[in-house]
Amino acid sequence: MKIAIFGTGGAGGYFGAQLARSGEEVWFIARGEHLQAIREGGLHVETPEGEIVIHPAQATDDPAEVGPVDAVILGVKTWQLGETARALAPLLGPETFVVPLQNGVEAAAELTAVLGRERVLGGLCGTISQIIAPGRIRSLGTVHMVRFGELDGKGREPSERAERLRQAFVKAGVRADVPADIEAAIWEKFLFVVSFGAVGAIARAPIGVLRTLPETRA
């Protein structure tokens, strides 16, 4: 598949690197010093299993340089979705679909308002990854997953396009599935993030501490 990773941060960079390493045609949309470093020295992803290096990496800040793709995976911040949706036009061919990975429950709705419902899948991811220097991402732990599906696919078999993307991720060694109800899956992730995030913000402590102290664990 020809896949554009729009937003090559922790999540986009990690999953995009895995897809590129497995042989998919991956384009990384990035900017600034991060883009320059990727162009010059490739994309480096540090993992507990070793370093992944995609060099040369196909990277640009101009979607028109990429042209139409099979799928766009959005790794931008939630507040950037509206602007990003309007910038996707050069990437969109007749069959192109878009998969957001943001936390929260509103990403798909924001995208459909600009792109139309037929182009958008619901999606989410799980990974602890972040940019630590231009061109370099550090990924912690061993739990990395993506989940996505048609917005009107509740109770149905996975669509052909969702299954094709799932197989690409599986081939890349990423745990991927198409749940029977993607909206329910998105809300489950939201409730997990909100509960831990709220307690963490109040206690000003990371998850390891929250799980250790009886009061915050409860």
C-alpha positions in Angstrom: 0.0 0.0 0.0 1.0 3.6 -0.5 0.5 5.2 2.8 1.0 8.8 4.0 1.8 9.4 7.7 0.6 12.9 8.2 2.3 14.0 11.4 5.5 12.1 12.1 5.5 12.4 15.9 5.7 9.7 18.4 2.7 7.6 17.2 2.9 8.5 13.5 6.7 8.0 13.4 6.6 4.6 15.3 3.8 3.0 13.2 5.0 4.6 10.0 8.5 3.2 10.5 7.2 -0.3 11.1 5.1 -0.1 7.9 8.1 1.2 5.9 10.4 -1.5 7.3 8.0 -4.2 6.2 8.0 -2.9 2.6 5.0 -0.6 2.3 5.5 2.6 0.4 5.3 5.1 3.2 5.6 8.9 2.9 6.2 10.9 6.1 4.7 14.4 6.3 6.8 16.4 8.8 8.2 19.9 9.2 11.0 22.0 10.4 14.2 20.5 12.0 12.5 17.1 12.3 11.9 16.9 8.6 15.4 18.1 7.8 16.9 15.4 10.0 14.8 12.7 8.5 15.8 13.8 5.0 19.4 13.9 5.8 19.9 10.9 8.1 16.6 8.9 8.0 14.0 8.3 10.7 15.4 6.6 13.8 13.1 4.8 16.2 14.6 3.5 19.5 12.7 0.5 20.8 13.5 -2.0 23.6 14.1 -4.6 20.8 16.7 -2.4 19.1 16.8 0.6 16.8 14.7 0.9 13.6 16.3 3.0 10.9 14.4 4.1 7.8 17.0 5.5 5.5 16.5 6.9 3.0 13.0 7.9 4.1 10.5 9.5 1.9 9.7 12.7 3.8 8.2 16.1 2.8 6.2 19.0 4.1 4.3 19.3 0.8 1.5 16.8 0.3 1.5 17.7 -3.4 4.9 16.1 -3.7 3.4 12.8 -2.6 0.2 12.7 -4.7 -2.8 10.3 -4.2 -2.3 7.5 -1.7 -4.3 4.5 -0.6 -4.5 5.6 3.0 -3.7 8.5 5.2 -2.8 7.9 8.8 -3.2 11.0 10.9 -0.6 11.5 13.7 -1.2 15.2 14.3 -2.5 16.7 17.6 -6.3 16.8 18.0 -6.4 20.5 17.8 -4.7 20.4 14.4 -7.4 18.1 12.8 -9.4 20.8 11.1 -6.4 22.5 9.5 -4.9 19.1 8.6 -8.2 17.9 6.9 -8.1 20.9 4.6 -4.4 20.2 3.7 -5.1 16.6 2.6 -6.5 17.4 -0.8 -3.3 16.4 -2.9 -3.2 13.0 -1.1 -6.8 12.1 -2.0 -7.5 9.8 -4.9 -10.9 8.2 -5.7 -10.4 5.4 -3.2 -8.3 7.2 -0.5 -9.4 6.8 3.1 -8.2 8.5 6.3 -7.6 7.0 9.7 -7.2 9.3 12.7 -5.2 8.0 15.7 -5.9 10.8 18.2 -7.3 10.4 21.7 -10.8 11.7 22.4 -14.1 10.9 20.6 -14.5 13.8 18.1 -11.7 13.2 15.6 -13.8 11.3 13.0 -16.6 13.9 13.2 -14.2 16.8 12.6 -12.8 15.0 9.6 -16.1 14.0 8.0 -17.2 17.6 8.2 -14.5 18.5 5.8 -13.8 15.3 3.9 -17.2 13.6 3.8 -18.1 10.5 5.8 -17.2 8.0 3.0 -13.5 8.9 3.3 -13.1 8.5 7.1 -12.6 5.5 9.3 -12.8 5.6 13.1 -9.4 4.9 14.6 -7.3 4.8 17.8 -3.9 3.6 18.8 -1.8 2.6 21.8 1.9 3.4 22.1 4.3 5.2 24.5 6.5 6.9 21.9 7.8 10.5 21.6 10.2 12.6 19.6 13.5 13.0 21.6 15.5 14.8 19.0 15.0 15.8 15.3 14.7 12.6 13.3 14.7 10.4 16.4 11.8 8.8 18.3 12.0 6.8 21.4 9.4 4.1 22.0 8.9 2.4 25.5 7.3 -0.8 26.4 6.1 -3.6 24.2 2.4 -2.8 23.9 1.7 -1.1 20.5 -1.6 -1.4 18.8 -4.0 0.2 16.3 -7.7 -0.3 16.0 -9.9 1.1 13.2 -13.1 0.5 11.3 -15.9 1.9 9.3 -18.1 4.4 11.1 -21.2 2.6 9.9 -19.8 -0.9 10.3 -21.3 -1.9 13.6 -21.9 -5.6 13.6 -20.7 -6.1 10.0 -17.7 -7.9 8.6 -14.7 -5.7 8.2 -14.7 -3.7 4.9 -12.1 -4.6 2.2 -10.1 -1.5 2.7 -10.0 -1.8 6.5 -8.9 -5.5 6.2 -6.2 -4.5 3.7 -4.8 -1.9 6.1 -5.0 -4.4 9.0 -3.0 -6.9 7.1 -0.4 -4.3 6.3 0.0 -3.6 10.0 0.1 -7.2 10.9 2.8 -7.9 8.3 4.7 -5.0 9.9 4.5 -6.7 13.3 1.9 -4.3 14.8 -1.1 -5.6 16.7 -4.1 -4.4 14.6 -7.7 -5.3 14.6 -11.0 -4.1 13.2 -13.5 -4.2 16.1 -17.2 -4.9 15.6 -18.0 -1.4 16.9 -15.3 1.1 16.4 -17.2 3.9 18.2 -17.4 1.7 21.3 -13.7 1.0 21.1 -13.0 4.8 20.8 -15.1 5.5 23.9 -13.3 2.7 25.8 -9.9 4.2 25.1 -11.3 7.7 26.0 -12.6 6.5 29.4 -9.2 4.9 30.1 -7.2 8.0 29.2 -9.5 10.4 31.0 -9.6 8.4 34.3 -5.8 8.0 34.5 -5.1 11.4 33.2 -7.4 13.1 35.7 -6.0 11.3 38.7 -2.4 11.9 37.4 -3.1 15.6 37.0 -4.5 15.9 40.5 -1.8 13.8 42.1 0.9 15.2 39.9 2.4 11.7 39.7 3.0 9.2 36.9 1.1 6.0 36.4 3.7 3.8 38.3 3.2 5.9 41.4 -0.6 6.0 41.0 -0.6 2.2 40.9 1.7 1.9 44.0 -0.1 4.1 46.4 -3.3 2.6 47.9 -5.2 5.9 47.8 -4.5 6.7 44.1 -4.8 3.1 43.1 -8.3 3.0 44.5 
